[in-house]
Amino acid sequence: MDESLNEPIRTWSDEPRPAGAPDDLGRESFVRSVGTRIDQAASTDPSTVFGLLGPWGSGKTSILAALRKAISDDWLIGEFTPWSTDSAAEMSFEFLNALGSALGKNSDKSVREAISKYAGYITPLLALAPVVGSPLKGVLEHAHANFLIQPPWQEQFATLSSKITSLNKRVLIIVDDVDRLSGNELQALLKTIRLLGRFRGVHYLISYDPATVVSLLGSGGVPARANSFMEKIVQYPFEVPPVGQAARIRLINAAIQELLERASKSLSEVEVGRASQLVEVLAPILETPRAIGRFREQLNSFASHVVDAELDILDYAAISWLRLNAHRVWRMLGDWQSELRRGRHESGDAENEPITTDEWIVRVASVEPGVNAEGVVRLLSYMYPGVTVKGINQYVGHERAASDESYLQRYLLLAVPEGDVSDRLIEDVLNALAGDLYVDSKKDLASIMDGPDWDLATLAFSKSLEIRKAANTTSLTLIDFLRARVTARDLEDYDLGSPIVPLKGWMNREIALGIRTELLSIEDVVQRFGEAETVRIINTISRMLEFKNEFAQVANKAASYWIANIRSNPAGVGNKESLAPIIHLVYSAPEVRSETGLLDDAINSFEDYVAIAQKFVIFNRWVGSGVHYEMEFMKKEFEFAVSEEVRDIYRDEALEESPFDLENTEELAEPDVAPEIMRAFTLRALAISV
């Protein structure tokens, strides 16, 4: 594994940015403006509540940290954390602790005593005070006569307020994460601020998500006008500005660049374009600093899997967003795979009809309520060729794509699953073999290719052929490796689905490359594979479009080799089991068709004539509901190889011995018959030929 993957990750947390940290979100002017307004509050002014409003993850806590630095140094600042308490009483004491902490240990002793006495009166008051509705006068009128009509609370409040004012200090109580509270806790907080903490010179800065707070108030029995109630509590609301598009693009680019560095990946020119498209798609759906931070953390946490599972790094980034932010859609990718690729309905009344953008948006929204459905569809359009947005598809074809069914599981599991073959294993072995080098992993690949799992072996051969399809040269080491694989599967039937099919297709191409580059001669091929297999290889090469223009040259070379071989040893013709295919190849070679009567010198008797004719009987294999064989006589090839002059010599004898009746030779269970049937079929064919 690349060493960069072992380097420590700069851990992401949801902690606020330290005060004074670089402003990479463009919020410096906002912080300065809010700080200026807070600084206008005086120590003698009535208590004022400032609000910092923004959705979860928008950076409110970081802005609070920046505001501490932005406001004047004369402020006494206290931190009030209401969600750390369990009851209204505890919350009230926590509030007074925050006030006391802000005033400091060195404040006047009488102030500290006043705070202590004041604490003794606030718990029952909180239990009686409503959140909204009647003002304080109404509260006092409806409270229990034996408690609220007594003057101590009012006196204590006035005394403490006077003492705080006498300090001539401005106090700012910061209340963060109000939206973490439950409905009852939120009401208790509002009671505390509204009734107990409105001292002159004591001001508040509270941060919250407006939508969450309104929802909490509604669930807590607050009247329907709860949406406007916070406006009565908060005199100066400041909306956190959204992260600008340019800032989001910059931060997402930085996250992807960090991922590339950790995975030691570089992008091609086409991939740079894809990366730019991805960032443009992600920017509208990564709206907050927290969302971008969590996304970056996800990318880095699983960066090693990009290497181990051999993923396309940009598809990995796209799917990471789905896994993190639209998990239900992420889980549906397998079920939707075909429709995402084809862009057409797979079933129902609309089967095979195009799936519109609106239909995708509705589908996503139904699976993942609350998500930015249009943004998700745009991301799917980036990943899949069948999804369009306003008639435009952003998909760019590439290797190891998540849209490729054979790779999707890797993205979901972040690993190479069982039933898959590592691309890196294949690439490493093939690169070594093509360079005539040895590599230990060759044994691992060979065990897959030779193994009993047809699907796995076929996948290995298909991937290998895909990798090698652009190669212009080959090596004897690679060809011999393939020959060993063919030998290992030599006893398998050449059936549909058999790994022998892609294996031989791959091997044939490597041999063709060897002949083209003169690494191999026809004699070399015969020595490695035998005559029968060489003929089959040459005939297969003739059907390859890649070598179509060169086939005549290859065929002429092969034909010339066998013509010379037969003419130099006519007596050996009888031992050639592949004589008929060889003659067929010679017959098909354009430059040697004049070589008729090639076998005349090998025929010295009628029996020689019949024996050679028998070699032109072949068994055609047919695969359907079952497998059967049909006998055929290669008449054209025979008449090309045996001249008419020689055939005239044995014409009468062939007619005389030809049988009148012949057993069925069209649906044989095996590619073999008894000698007498073979002779009878041959004589019948000769008689018809004559």
Order of alpha helices (4+ residues) and beta strands (2+ residues): alpha-beta-alpha-beta-alpha-alpha-alpha-alpha-alpha-beta-alpha-beta-alpha-alpha-beta-alpha-alpha-alpha-alpha-alpha-alpha-alpha-alpha-alpha-alpha-alpha-alpha-alpha-alpha-alpha-alpha-alpha-alpha-beta-beta-alpha-alpha-alpha-alpha
